[in-house]
Amino acid sequence: MSDTQSKLLFVGIALAFLIWGALGAIIGPLLPEMTEAFSLSSAQAGFVFIPWSTGFSIGALTSQRLLHRYKIETLLAAFAGLSILFCIALFFCNTFIHFLIIFSLLGSAGGATFTLAHTFVGQTFTKHRVAAISSLDLLFSFGNVSAPLLLVLLLSFSFGWQSPFLFFALACSICLVIYTSILLLTAKQRRSGAEVSSSDAKPLIAPSKATLPIGYLIIPAVFMGAFEWGQSIWFVSYSIDSGASETAARIGQSVFLAGMISIRILTIAIGQRSNDTRLVRTLFAFIVLGNLMIVLTGEYYIHLVGCFIAGAGVGAMFPIILSRAMEADPARSASYSVTMILCITVGGQLASLSIGTLADYYGIANTFRFTTIFGVIFIIGFEFFWRRAKASIAS
């Protein structure tokens, strides 16, 4: 792949992260409408994330194997095309079981896209790995923020609650055009016999001097996912139960995501310096303080401040963890990416199902407090990971 094609592919990947950020965050804001449309209990509503995240995990695992047989641009185009079909099917879906099945299939396309993107970026931008991964995370966050605001806009014009999926289908069509253009350019070059080379796009094949066991990623990744997705899925419902209007609750979720965006911008700017231990532990304090401000007070404006602080605390953790693991053992970059995706989705399942199930008995205002426990366990697990990674890099 030429340098121009690599840059065009990155543009397509960047747009895909923006779209998948919105798709991943849309379920939380849609839960009240979805619950009413399908006559769901809180436990059933909490189950919605399970098929999505399961499909996401399957997609991540599958794409890692497909990379050995097909080119990355071919796979990205295929999954973009499937995403379009699944989004259109969700728009027309009128039964809960069909919604879950199609939503799971859509999740598998998302998991595959994430693994392919992380592999490409991790192998291409070896000297600026933190900034590159953070830039994708930043776009993912922009998508997260846009989801509840997009829903507010569509509902204000009396569009149906499923209308966002049609919008996402149109957006995925742009990605498909970009990936297809790269495929056509590559085929044209192959027919003309032109040699294509790019020093930046060479696979990372240098052997690592030390290894970081994948097991050290599991606890921090699982409970980071539980904390982040617990907020994303249940905050709107929790805020409404606490007395806020639906619009105010969705704005509160956007504030949480805005905090994530702000810290990811900072991470891009400071690059590898984001690995500083003092910065990381400051972010830990943000996670705990922000979440306590949300769960221990019923004041809406304190909720907003807490949302921003908690979002800022957790926002930079994914690129910090993944880039640190890749730095400790570069040869296993793809495996670390898949592990992070799998564990984060498991954490999301844990948060979604546990909070939703217990809410039927104790109310969402009480069970939402489990997000604080998730945050504390994440911090403890991260400390063990951080020390092992530091030792691996130093050896």
C-alpha positions in Angstrom: 0.0 0.0 0.0 1.4 3.4 -1.0 1.7 6.3 1.4 -1.3 8.1 -0.2 -3.4 5.0 0.2 -2.3 4.5 3.9 -3.4 8.1 4.6 -6.7 7.6 2.9 -7.2 4.4 4.8 -6.5 6.2 8.1 -9.2 8.8 7.1 -11.7 5.9 6.6 -10.7 4.4 9.9 -11.0 7.7 11.7 -14.5 8.2 10.3 -15.4 4.7 11.3 -14.4 5.4 14.9 -16.6 8.4 14.9 -19.5 6.4 13.6 -19.0 3.5 16.0 -18.6 5.9 18.9 -22.1 7.1 18.2 -23.4 3.6 17.7 -21.9 2.3 20.9 -23.4 5.2 22.9 -26.8 5.3 21.4 -28.3 2.5 23.5 -28.2 4.3 26.8 -30.2 7.3 25.5 -32.5 5.0 23.6 -33.3 2.8 26.6 -36.4 4.7 27.8 -38.0 4.6 24.3 -36.9 1.0 23.6 -38.2 -0.1 27.0 -41.6 1.4 26.2 -41.7 0.2 22.5 -40.9 -3.5 23.4 -42.6 -3.4 26.9 -39.3 -4.4 28.7 -38.5 -4.8 32.4 -35.3 -3.2 33.7 -33.5 -6.6 33.6 -34.5 -7.1 30.0 -33.3 -3.6 29.1 -30.0 -4.3 30.8 -29.7 -7.4 28.7 -29.6 -5.4 25.5 -25.9 -4.7 25.9 -25.1 -8.5 26.2 -25.7 -9.6 22.6 -24.0 -6.4 21.3 -20.9 -6.9 23.4 -20.8 -10.6 22.7 -21.0 -9.9 19.0 -18.3 -7.3 19.4 -16.0 -9.9 21.0 -16.6 -12.5 18.3 -15.9 -9.9 15.6 -12.6 -9.0 17.3 -11.5 -12.6 17.5 -12.6 -13.4 13.9 -10.9 -10.4 12.3 -7.6 -11.3 13.9 -7.6 -14.6 12.1 -8.9 -13.2 8.9 -5.9 -10.8 8.8 -3.7 -13.7 7.9 -5.7 -14.4 4.7 -7.0 -11.0 3.5 -5.8 -7.5 3.1 -6.9 -5.0 5.8 -8.7 -2.7 3.3 -10.7 -5.7 1.9 -11.8 -6.7 5.4 -12.7 -3.1 6.3 -14.8 -2.7 3.2 -16.6 -6.0 3.8 -17.5 -5.1 7.4 -18.6 -1.6 6.4 -21.0 -3.1 3.9 -22.4 -5.5 6.5 -22.8 -2.6 9.0 -25.0 -0.8 6.4 -27.2 -3.8 6.0 -27.5 -4.4 9.8 -28.3 -0.7 10.5 -31.1 -0.7 7.9 -32.5 -3.9 9.4 -32.5 -2.3 12.9 -34.5 0.6 11.5 -37.2 -1.7 10.3 -37.1 -4.1 13.2 -40.4 -4.4 15.2 -39.8 -7.3 17.7 -37.3 -7.4 20.6 -35.8 -10.8 19.8 -35.1 -9.8 16.2 -33.6 -6.5 17.5 -31.2 -8.5 19.8 -30.1 -10.8 16.9 -29.4 -8.0 14.5 -27.8 -5.8 17.2 -25.4 -8.7 18.0 -24.5 -9.0 14.3 -23.9 -5.2 14.1 -21.7 -5.5 17.2 -19.6 -8.2 15.5 -18.9 -5.8 12.6 -17.8 -3.2 15.2 -15.5 -5.5 17.0 -13.8 -6.6 13.7 -13.4 -2.9 12.6 -11.8 -2.0 16.0 -9.2 -4.8 15.8 -8.3 -4.1 12.2 -7.9 -0.4 13.0 -5.8 -0.9 16.1 -3.6 -3.4 14.2 -3.1 -0.9 11.3 -2.4 2.1 13.5 -0.2 0.2 16.0 2.0 -1.1 13.1 2.1 2.1 11.2 2.7 4.7 13.9 5.3 3.0 16.1 7.0 6.2 17.3 3.7 8.0 18.1 1.6 5.1 19.3 -0.1 6.8 22.2 -1.0 9.9 20.2 -2.3 7.8 17.3 -4.5 5.5 19.4 -5.6 8.6 21.4 -6.7 10.3 18.2 -8.9 7.4 17.3 -10.3 7.3 20.9 -10.9 11.1 20.6 -13.0 10.6 17.5 -14.8 7.7 19.2 -15.6 10.1 22.0 -16.9 12.7 19.6 -19.2 10.0 18.3 -20.2 9.2 21.9 -21.1 12.8 22.6 -23.0 13.2 19.4 -25.3 10.2 20.0 -27.5 11.6 22.7 -27.6 15.0 21.1 -28.5 13.4 17.7 -31.3 11.6 19.4 -32.6 14.7 21.0 -32.5 16.5 17.6 -34.3 13.6 15.8 -37.0 13.2 18.5 -37.6 17.0 18.6 -38.6 16.7 14.9 -40.9 13.8 15.7 -38.7 11.1 14.0 -39.1 7.6 15.4 -36.7 6.2 18.0 -35.2 3.8 15.4 -34.3 6.7 13.0 -30.7 7.0 14.2 -29.9 3.6 12.7 -30.8 4.8 9.2 -28.5 7.8 9.8 -25.7 5.4 10.8 -26.3 3.4 7.6 -25.8 6.5 5.5 -22.6 7.3 7.4 -21.2 3.8 7.0 -21.7 4.2 3.3 -19.0 6.9 3.2 -16.5 4.5 4.8 -17.4 1.9 2.3 -16.7 4.3 -0.6 -13.3 5.1 0.9 -12.3 1.5 1.4 -13.6 0.5 -2.0 -11.6 3.4 -3.6 -8.4 2.0 -2.0 -9.2 -1.5 -3.3 -9.7 -0.1 -6.8 -6.5 1.9 -6.7 -4.6 -1.2 -5.5 -6.1 -3.3 -8.2 -5.2 -0.7 -10.9 -1.6 -0.6 -9.6 -1.4 -4.3 -9.7 -2.6 -4.5 -13.3 -0.1 -1.9 -14.4 2.7 -3.7 -12.6 3.6 -0.8 -10.4 5.4 -1.5 -7.2 3.8 -0.2 -4.1 5.9 0.5 -1.0 5.6 2.4 2.2 8.1 2.5 4.9 5.5 3.7 7.4 3.1 0.9 6.6 5.5 -2.0 7.1 4.4 -4.6 9.6 6.0 -4.4 13.0 8.1 -7.6 13.1 10.9 -6.7 15.4 11.1 -9.2 18.2 10.4 -8.0 21.7 13.1 -8.0 24.4 10.5 -8.7 27.2 7.0 -10.1 27.4 4.0 -8.9 29.3 1.6 -11.7 30.1 -1.9 -10.9 28.8 -3.4 -11.9 32.1 -2.2 -8.6 33.6 -4.6 -6.7 31.3 -7.7 -8.6 32.2 -8.7 -7.0 35.6 -8.1 -3.4 34.6 -9.7 -3.8 31.2 -12.8 -5.6 32.5 -13.5 -3.0 35.3 -12.6 -0.1 33.1 -15.3 -1.3 30.8 -17.7 -1.9 33.7 -17.2 1.7 34.9 -17.3 3.4 31.5 -20.2 1.4 30.2 -22.1 1.5 33.5 -22.1 5.3 33.1 -22.9 5.2 29.3 -25.8 2.7 29.6 -27.4 3.6 32.8 -26.7 7.3 33.6 -29.7 8.6 31.6 -32.1 6.2 33.4 -30.5 7.0 36.7 -30.7 10.7 36.2 -34.4 10.6 35.1 -35.1 8.5 38.2 -33.3 11.2 40.3 -35.7 13.8 39.0 -34.1 15.2 35.8 -36.0 15.5 32.6 -35.0 13.2 29.7 -33.4 16.0 27.8 -31.4 17.1 30.9 -30.3 13.5 31.6 -29.0 13.1 28.0 -27.1 16.4 28.3 -25.6 15.0 31.5 -24.3 12.0 29.6 -22.8 14.2 27.0 -21.0 16.1 29.7 -19.4 12.8 30.9 -18.3 12.1 27.4 -17.0 15.7 27.0 -14.8 15.0 30.0 -13.4 12.0 28.1 -12.8 14.1 25.1 -10.9 16.8 26.9 -8.4 14.4 28.5 -7.9 12.6 25.2 -7.0 15.9 23.5 -4.5 16.4 26.3 -3.2 12.8 25.7 -2.6 13.5 22.0 -0.7 16.7 22.9 1.6 15.2 25.4 2.1 11.9 23.7 4.4 9.4 25.5 4.5 11.7 28.5 1.0 10.5 29.4 2.8 7.4 30.8 3.9 9.6 33.8 2.8 7.8 37.0 1.7 11.1 38.7 -0.6 11.9 35.8 -2.1 8.5 35.9 -2.8 8.6 39.6 -4.3 12.1 39.3 -6.7 10.5 36.8 -7.5 7.8 39.4 -8.5 10.6 41.8 -10.8 12.1 39.2 -12.6 8.8 38.6 -13.4 8.3 42.3 -14.2 12.0 43.1 -16.4 12.5 40.0 -18.4 9.3 40.5 -19.0 10.1 44.2 -20.4 13.5 43.2 -22.8 11.7 40.9 -24.1 9.0 43.3 -24.1 10.8 46.6 -26.1 13.9 45.7 -29.4 14.5 44.0 -28.4 18.0 42.8 -28.4 18.1 39.0 -25.6 20.6 38.6 -23.3 18.7 40.9 -24.1 15.7 38.7 -22.9 17.6 35.7 -19.6 18.6 37.4 -19.1 15.0 38.6 -19.9 13.7 35.1 -17.2 15.8 33.6 -14.6 14.9 36.2 -15.3 11.2 36.0 -15.2 11.3 32.2 -11.8 13.1 32.4 -10.5 10.4 34.8 -11.4 7.4 32.6 -11.1 8.9 29.2 -7.3 8.4 28.6 -7.0 5.0 30.2 -7.6 2.9 27.1 -4.8 4.4 25.0 -2.5 4.5 28.0 -3.0 0.8 28.8 -2.9 -0.4 25.2 0.1 1.6 24.2 2.0 0.7 27.4 1.3 -3.0 26.7 2.5 -2.6 23.1 5.6 -0.8 24.3 6.4 -3.7 26.7 5.9 -6.4 24.0 5.5 -5.0 20.5 5.3 -8.4 18.8 1.9 -9.1 20.5 0.2 -5.8 19.6 -2.7 -7.4 17.9 -3.3 -9.8 20.8 -3.3 -7.0 23.3 -5.8 -5.1 21.2 -8.1 -8.1 21.0 -7.7 -8.8 24.8 -8.6 -5.2 25.6 -11.7 -5.3 23.4 -12.9 -8.6 24.8 -12.3 -7.6 28.4 -13.9 -4.1 28.1 -17.0 -5.7 26.5 -17.2 -8.3 29.3 -17.0 -5.4 31.8 -19.8 -3.6 29.9 -21.9 -6.8 30.1 -21.2 -7.0 33.9 -22.3 -3.4 34.4 -25.3 -3.6 32.1 -26.8 -6.8 33.4 -26.0 -6.4 37.1 -27.2 -2.9 37.5 -30.3 -3.6 35.4 -31.2 -6.8 37.2 -30.8 -5.4 40.7 -32.7 -2.2 39.7 -35.9 -4.3 39.5 -35.6 -4.9 43.2 -33.8 -1.9 44.6 -34.3 0.8 42.1 -31.8 2.3 39.6 -30.9 5.2 42.1 -29.4 2.6 44.4 -27.9 0.1 42.0 -26.2 2.7 39.9 -23.8 3.2 42.9 -22.1 0.0 41.8 -20.2 2.1 39.3 -18.1 3.4 42.2 -17.1 -0.2 43.1 -16.2 -0.9 39.5 -13.9 2.2 39.5 -12.1 1.2 42.6 -11.4 -2.4 41.4 -10.2 -0.9 38.1 -7.7 1.3 39.9 -6.3 -1.7 41.9 -6.0 -3.9 38.8 -4.3 -1.1 36.9 -1.6 -0.7 39.6 -0.6 -4.3 39.2 -0.6 -4.0 35.4 1.4 -0.8 35.5 4.2 -2.2 37.7 4.6 -5.3 35.6 4.6 -3.3 32.4 7.2 -1.0 33.8 9.4 -3.9 34.9 9.1 -5.5 31.4 10.1 -2.4 29.6 13.1 -1.8 32.0 14.4 -5.4 31.6 
